[in-house]
Amino acid sequence: MGITDAIRKAFARRRLDDVGYVGDPERRPEDHTPARILAEFERQLALGFPLGLYTRTDAPWMCAAIAAAADVRRPVAVQADTGPSASFRGPFAPDPGLVELCRAGRVSLFFHLPHLFDLWLPFDPSQAGREGEQVRVPMVRMYVEYLNALAAGFPEGPDCGVGFVVHSAGPRPPGHPAPDDRLEARFRGNLERLFDPFLGGLSRRGVRGRILVENLVGPLTGRAAPYSLAGCAGLVRGLDPSRYGLCWDSGHSWAAGEDLSPADIDPALVGLVHMNGGPAKAGFGCGKDLHGYSELRCAAARGTAYPWLADPALAGIPAVFERKLYSVMLKDSAWLAGERGPG
């Protein structure tokens, strides 16, 4: 069995429902044809609107639009997945068109790595110190093989910077205690143990990689390291800032009940923002990961997003809209441009 098949079999239990996209309560068809979306995309790029994208490999016209844009005033932030599933994703090879655009300075490129990395697990017997903990050496081997395959999938070429978003914790195995502050040293050690070799492999291919730890939805207790943005900041603080930083998911913070202001979003530490709202039932502190449904303007108006997401103080941080519908993403872009102004 190849590594791709082994990974898919090992994580087949992970469903799209777990990340909030199946059963979308506001599901609706695209309200433009692909040609009209492409035309609007090109228009917004030409005007310098602060456009950010979440994309999959089924939209090659997106690369064509960026490449054809006459004037991209700054790189367009793009977050790419390498497959439609919510577990370990395949194929491993990144889209060469996106990598080429990144090397040309046309896009700021980010990859969302699998949701099932769990950096709080004991990676070897010497780390297991609490009742119910499990040593997950076979899973760690899959992590390593996945990262090795991903690094090898990047074409060699001129130097470019690429971000990799990773969740700080995965679903709890049965009987496994939740992470807490006592395990922070283990988390940092596992982070470097897994990703330092991966970043080194990328460097040899001309890619300056940076790992961005994303905050999650969960109960906030004390520092709540795996969940809150402040807790995640504590996890990466002290590590090499050129290699490790944060991805702030606004929808996760909102659902977790995390009280934030623009001053809490450190441009030096936060390498990417997921500008997410949610359906009306995703109230502040609801504890449910329901982001990515509706256009951000509507979400902010009804109190299911941080209303200051368009604050000009955040304009220098790359941001993407995690949307399944490109027409909704374009509405987000127009709203953001109206709040911040083009440029």
N, C-alpha and C positions, 0 to 999 in steps of 0.2 A: 504494500500500500504506500503510495507516494505521500509526501508531507502535506500536500494540499488536501488529499482525501482524508488523511488522518486528522488534520485540524478540523475539517468540516464535520467529521463523525464525532469528534470529541466535544464539539460545541453545538451540536444539532439542537440541543434543548433551548438555546437562546432564540427568542422569537422577536419579530419586529414590534409586537405589542409592548414589549418591555421598554422600548425607547420612545413610545408615544406616537407612532406614525400610522399604524393600522387602526382602523376604527375612528378615523379623524371625524370629529363631530361637525366640522365645518367643511367637509370634503365638497369640492366643486370642480367642474372641468376648467381647463385653461380658457380664459376669455379672449385669447388671441390665437391665431394660427402661428406655427413656428416662424413663418416668414415675417409676420407682424412683430413678433417678439424680437426677432433678430434686428429688424429695422429700428425698433425702439431702443434696443440695447446699444446699437451703433450710435444713435442720436445722443443718448445719455453719455456715452464715452466721449464723444466729440465735444460736448459741453463741459466736460470735466467733472461730472457729477461723481460723488464719492460712492461708487458702485462696488459692492462686495457680493461674492457668489458662493453658493454651495452647489457643487456639481457632481455628476456621476459620469461614467464613461459613455452614456447613451446620448450625449449632446455635443457631437464634434463641431457643430456650427458655432459653439461658444468660442472655441479657439480661433475659428476663422474670423469672428467678429472682432476679437481683440487684435488679431494680426492686421486686420484691414483698417482699424480705426486710425484716422489721420493724425489725431493729437490726443494721446493719453498723458495727462499732465502729471500723473504719478502712477506707480504700478497698481493694477487692479488686484485686490485681495481675492484669492480663489482657494476654497477648501475642497479638496477632491477626496472621494472615496474610491477604492479600487474594486468595488463590487456592491451589489444591492443588499446583501445580507447584513445582519447586525452582529454577527459573530466574527471569527477570524476570516479575513476577506481575501479573495483571489479574483483574478490572477495577481501575481506579485509585482509584475512589471508596471511602473507608473506610465501614464500616458506620455509618450515622447513629445507630443505637441505642446503639452503644458510645460514640460521641463525646458523645451527650447524657448518658449515665451518667457520663462523665468530667467534663463540665461541671457536673454535679450533685454531684460529689465522691463518687460511689459506687464508682468504679473508678480505679485508676492504670493508664493505658493505654499500651501499647507496641506498636509495629509492627516486625516483622522484615523489613527490606528485603532485596532480592534477594541471593543468595549471590555473585553474579558481579561485584559492584563490586570492582575491583582498584586500590587507591589507590597502589600502588607502580609502576604502569606510567608511562612517560613520556607526558605528555599533549600535549606539543608537541616539535618537533625540538630545541629548545634544552636539553631535559631529558635526551635520550638521550646517555649517556656511557659505556656498557659494551658490549662485543661481544655481539651477539645480541639487544640490546634492540630493541623495535619501538615505533614511534610509533602510538598507537591513537586518532587523532582521531575517526574515525567512531564508535567505541565510546563515547568521552567524550560525543559529541553525544547518543547514546542515553541515557547516564546523565542528562544535563541535561534532555532531553525527558521522561524518566520522572519525575524529581523535580518538574518543573514541573506535569505532569499530576496527580501525587499531591497536591501542595499545593493545586491548584485543586479537588480533590475534597473537601476539607474544608469543611463548611458554616460560614458565618460565625456568630458568636455570642459569648457571654461568654467571658472569659479562662479558659484551662485549660492544663495542662502535659501534653505527650505526649512519650514517648521513642521513638527510632528506632534499632534495633539494626542494625549493619552490620559485616560481616566485614572484617578489615583487608587481606585479600588473597584473590584468586580463584585458580582453577586456573592453573598455569603454561602459557602458550602454548608451542608446540614451539620448542625452542632458546632460550627466554627464561631468563636466569639468575634464580635465586631472590633475593628481596630480602635485603638485609643492612643493617647499621647505617649504612653510608655513604649510604643512601637515606632516612634519617629526615627530613631537611629537605624532600625531595621529597614524602614521605608527608604531612607536616603541611601543606605548601602545597597539595597536591591536595585534602586533606580540607576545608580552608577554601574553596578555590576552588569546589568542588562544592556544599558544604553551607551556606555562609554565605548565598548567595542563596536557597536553599531555605528556610532558617530565617526569613529576612526575609519571604518570601512567606507562610509560615505565620503569622507575627506579624500581618500585615495582616488575617488571618482570625480573630484572637483565639486563636491557638495558640502557646504557648511551647514550642518544640521543643528537644530535646536529643539529640545524636548520641552513641550508646554503642558504642564499638569493642569487638567481641567477640574474645576469644582463640580460637585455632584449635588443631587437632591437627597436630603436626609435630615434627621433631627439634629438640631444645633444644641450641643451640650458642651459647655466650656469652649475650647478652641475649635472643637469639631473638625479636626484636621482633614479628614477625607472629603468633607462636604463644603465648608464655608470657604470663601475666597481668602479671608484672613488666615484661616487654618492652613490652606494650601500654600500660602505665601511663607508661612513658617517652615513648611516642609522643604522648600527649595532654597530658602535664604541660607547663604553660606556656601552654596554650590557655585560652580563656575557660571556666571551669568550669561556668558556667550553660548553655553550649552544647555542651560536649564532655566525655565521661566514658567509663566502661567498663561492659561487660556481661560478667560472669564466668560462663563455662560450666564447671561443675564436671566434667562428663564429658570435655570437651576437655582440661582440665588433667590429669585422671587418666590419660587415654590418652597424653598427651604426657610423662608422668613428671615433672610439676612438683610439687615438695615444697612444700606450703603449710600454713599454720596460720590460725586465725581472725584473728590479728593482721595477716595479709597482705591482708585484705579491707577496704579503706578505705571506710567508708560515705559519705564526702564525694566520693569519686571513682567508686565502683561504684554505678551507678544501678539495676542489675537483676542478679539471680542466676538462672541456669538451673540448677535443682536436678536434675541428671541422674545416674543410675546407668548400668548397662549389663549385658549378659549375662556369664556366668561367664568367657568367653574374653577379655573386654575387661580384661585385667589391667593393672596399673600400668605405664605406659610402653609399651603395646602398639603405639602409633602409629596405631590405627585408630579412626575416628569411628563408634562403635557405641552411642552413648547413646540413651536414651529408650525402652528396651524394657520393663524390669521395674519393679515398685514399688520405691521408694527404700529402704524398710526392708530388703527382701531384698538389694538391691544393696550396701548398707552392711554387712550381716551377712557377706556372702561376699567382701568386699574389692574391690568394683568401683565404689566411690564413697568420697568423703571421709566418714568416720563422724561428723565434727563439723558436718555441714551444718545440724543442728538446734540448734547452739549459740545460746543466748539473745543472745550478743553480736551475732549477725547478724540478730536479729529485726526491726530497724528498716529493713532493706534490702528493697525489694520483690523477691519471688521468684516464679517460675513453674515448674511442672512441665511439661516438654515431652513430653506424652503424646498418643498417638493415641486411647487408650481413656479415657473419662471415669471409668469405674469404677476403673481403676488410679490415676488422678489423685486420686480421693476417698480411696483407701487411703493414698496419700502424705500427703494433708492430715490424715487421722486420726493417722498416725504422727508427723507434725510437731507436731500439737497435743499429743499425748501427751508428746513430748520437751520442748517449750517451755512447754506449758500454753496454754489458750485466752486470747485477748485480742489 
